[in-house]
Amino acid sequence: MESGLSDLLSVSVDFQTSHLYFPTIITWIMAGLFVAILVTKVIPFLAAVKRGERTLPILGEPMDAFRFFGTLALIAAYFYLMAVVGDMFPYTGYGFLFVSIPFVLLMSLLYAHEWTKKALIVICINAIVAPSLVWYILAKLFKITLP
């Protein structure tokens, strides 16, 4: 009887595949949430479009091409430059830090509707503090390797 209880309370870990459990669980949770969103939001919306009560928001509305293509360009430059700058300072996270500060600044300026002095000060402070805080927490406290 005692060996049966000890077998029940013992844990064996297969280190070859143990790193795959958490991503698999997250994938199934994300898939479930996606299905829930489809059922509760998208299907009723498409039914309302079919009945003529609503229209698709993409069609017939003007597009802000400057912000759209500016965002695409900034994101592409962000990922490219993070690797380039990260190679200059390997295993320090400075690539993330030094590229994230101008990225947050430019994205905020791109989407700011009014460039008042107060807004610009808040944008600049946010562009410095937010990436620095994230870098400090991830790279220094949790010792996570950043580019």
C-alpha positions as CSV (number, residue, x, y, z in Angstrom):
1,M,0.0,0.0,0.0
2,E,2.8,2.4,0.8
3,S,4.5,2.0,-2.6
4,G,1.2,2.8,-4.3
5,L,0.9,6.1,-2.3
6,S,4.5,7.0,-3.0
7,D,4.0,6.3,-6.7
8,L,1.0,8.6,-6.6
9,L,3.0,11.4,-5.0
10,S,6.2,11.1,-7.1
11,V,6.8,13.3,-10.0
12,S,8.9,12.5,-13.0
13,V,9.9,15.1,-15.6
14,D,10.9,14.4,-19.1
15,F,13.3,17.3,-19.8
16,Q,13.3,16.6,-23.5
17,T,9.6,17.8,-23.9
18,S,8.8,19.6,-20.6
19,H,9.3,23.0,-22.2
20,L,6.4,22.4,-24.5
21,Y,3.7,22.1,-21.9
22,F,3.2,25.8,-21.2
23,P,3.1,26.9,-24.8
24,T,0.6,24.1,-25.6
25,I,-1.7,25.2,-22.8
26,I,-1.5,28.8,-23.9
27,T,-2.2,27.9,-27.5
28,W,-5.4,26.0,-26.5
29,I,-6.5,28.8,-24.2
30,M,-6.0,31.3,-27.1
31,A,-7.9,29.1,-29.5
32,G,-10.8,28.8,-27.1
33,L,-10.9,32.6,-26.6
34,F,-10.8,33.1,-30.4
35,V,-13.8,30.7,-30.8
36,A,-15.6,32.6,-28.0
37,I,-15.0,35.9,-29.8
38,L,-16.2,34.5,-33.1
39,V,-19.4,33.2,-31.5
40,T,-20.2,36.2,-29.3
41,K,-19.1,39.1,-31.5
42,V,-18.2,38.3,-35.1
43,I,-21.1,36.0,-36.1
44,P,-23.8,38.4,-34.7
45,F,-22.1,41.3,-36.4
46,L,-22.0,39.5,-39.8
47,A,-25.6,38.5,-39.4
48,A,-26.5,42.2,-38.8
49,V,-24.5,43.1,-41.9
50,K,-26.4,40.5,-43.9
51,R,-29.7,41.9,-42.7
52,G,-28.6,45.4,-43.7
53,E,-28.6,46.8,-40.2
54,R,-24.8,47.5,-40.1
55,T,-22.1,48.0,-42.7
56,L,-18.5,46.7,-42.7
57,P,-16.3,49.4,-41.2
58,I,-13.5,48.9,-43.6
59,L,-15.5,49.6,-46.8
60,G,-16.3,53.1,-47.8
61,E,-14.4,54.9,-45.0
62,P,-11.4,57.1,-45.7
63,M,-8.0,55.6,-44.8
64,D,-5.3,57.5,-43.0
65,A,-2.5,56.4,-45.3
66,F,0.2,58.4,-43.6
67,R,-0.4,56.7,-40.2
68,F,-1.0,53.3,-41.8
69,F,2.2,53.2,-43.8
70,G,4.1,55.1,-41.1
71,T,3.2,52.4,-38.6
72,L,4.3,49.7,-41.0
73,A,7.6,51.4,-41.7
74,L,8.3,52.0,-38.0
75,I,7.5,48.4,-37.1
76,A,9.8,47.1,-39.8
77,A,12.6,49.5,-38.9
78,Y,12.1,48.6,-35.2
79,F,12.7,44.9,-35.6
80,Y,15.5,45.4,-38.1
81,L,17.3,47.9,-36.0
82,M,16.8,46.0,-32.8
83,A,18.9,43.1,-34.3
84,V,21.5,45.5,-35.6
85,V,22.0,47.4,-32.4
86,G,21.6,44.3,-30.3
87,D,24.6,42.8,-32.2
88,M,26.7,45.8,-31.2
89,F,25.9,45.1,-27.5
90,P,25.4,41.3,-27.2
91,Y,23.5,39.9,-24.3
92,T,22.9,43.2,-22.6
93,G,19.5,44.2,-23.9
94,Y,20.7,47.5,-25.1
95,G,19.4,46.8,-28.6
96,F,15.9,46.6,-27.1
97,L,16.4,49.7,-25.0
98,F,18.2,52.0,-27.5
99,V,15.7,51.1,-30.3
100,S,12.5,51.1,-28.2
101,I,13.0,54.6,-26.9
102,P,12.9,56.3,-30.4
103,F,10.2,53.7,-31.6
104,V,7.9,54.7,-28.8
105,L,8.6,58.4,-29.3
106,L,7.9,58.2,-33.1
107,M,4.8,56.1,-32.7
108,S,3.4,58.4,-30.1
109,L,4.2,61.5,-32.3
110,L,2.6,59.7,-35.3
111,Y,-0.7,59.1,-33.4
112,A,-0.8,62.4,-31.4
113,H,-3.6,64.5,-32.7
114,E,-2.4,67.7,-31.1
115,W,1.2,68.6,-30.6
116,T,0.9,70.8,-27.6
117,K,3.8,71.5,-25.2
118,K,2.2,69.4,-22.5
119,A,1.6,66.5,-24.9
120,L,5.1,66.6,-26.2
121,I,6.5,66.5,-22.7
122,V,4.3,63.6,-21.7
123,I,5.3,61.7,-24.9
124,C,9.0,62.3,-24.3
125,I,8.8,61.2,-20.7
126,N,6.8,58.1,-21.7
127,A,9.2,57.3,-24.5
128,I,12.1,57.2,-22.0
129,V,10.5,55.8,-18.9
130,A,8.4,52.9,-20.4
131,P,11.1,51.1,-22.3
132,S,13.7,51.8,-19.6
133,L,11.4,50.3,-17.0
134,V,10.6,47.3,-19.1
135,W,14.3,46.8,-19.9
136,Y,15.2,47.0,-16.2
137,I,12.5,44.6,-15.1
138,L,13.1,42.0,-17.9
139,A,16.9,42.3,-18.3
140,K,18.1,43.0,-14.8
141,L,15.4,41.7,-12.4
142,F,14.3,38.6,-14.3
143,K,17.6,38.1,-16.2
144,I,15.8,37.6,-19.5
145,T,18.0,37.9,-22.5
146,L,16.8,40.8,-24.7
147,P,18.2,41.6,-28.2
